[in-house]
Every structure is written in structure tokens, then in C-alpha cells.
Amino acid sequence: MQRVCFTLQVRPDRVEEYRRRHAQVWPEMLSALRAAGWHNYSLFLGEGGTIVGYLECEDFDAARAAMEASAVNRQWQAEMAPLFELGGRRPDEAMAPLPEIFHLE
């Protein structure tokens, strides 16, 4: 199982809206994530808008591609994009994976 940690940046003035939207993630989106092989997926949000995400999957590139092919993901990404600082990319394209340098196990 591959462990993936990534960062994203929410616009500081949109942090509360980002929190609200994640309090009620669409059931179809949750199902799509599971079907695409995203396991143990968590998001952490700092006050300044920095997001740290964590997930486990067999193959991150394949898991991202499966989500990219999902209609519900395209709709979610389009609705969430205004909340992020993206430089012209979609939120899922802007995920910046961090290299793992230590793991206790």
C-alpha cells in the first residue's frame, strides 16, 4: 500500500466555506473515492488555508486517473476550484505530493 501526503492552498478568505463544504461531502463523491482505491483519506486544514492531505492506495497515479474519469469528481472539482489558489489548474491537478522521509513501521 502506498502512503501519499500532499498539500494544497485554499484562499485564506475562503477557509470557512471550505470547512463547511467538507462537513457534507456528497455521498456520490465518497463512493467514487472508495471505488478509485482511495483509502484512509484525510484532510487537515490550517487557519491560513494550507491543506495537508493523506491517503493510502495501491498506485497514486492510477487512483488519481480513476477519479479524473469520474463525472462526480469533475463536478466537485469545478465547484471547489474558486476556493483554491491554483495557478490555472484544477484542485486535483494542484496536489503536490510530499516525499516520505520517515515511517515508524
ABEGO torsion letter per residue (X at the ends): XBBBBBBBBBBAAAAAAAAAAAABBBAAAAAAAAAAGBBGBBBBBBAAGBBBBBBBBABAAAAAAAAAABAAAAAAAAAAAAABBAGGBBAAAABBBBBBABBAX
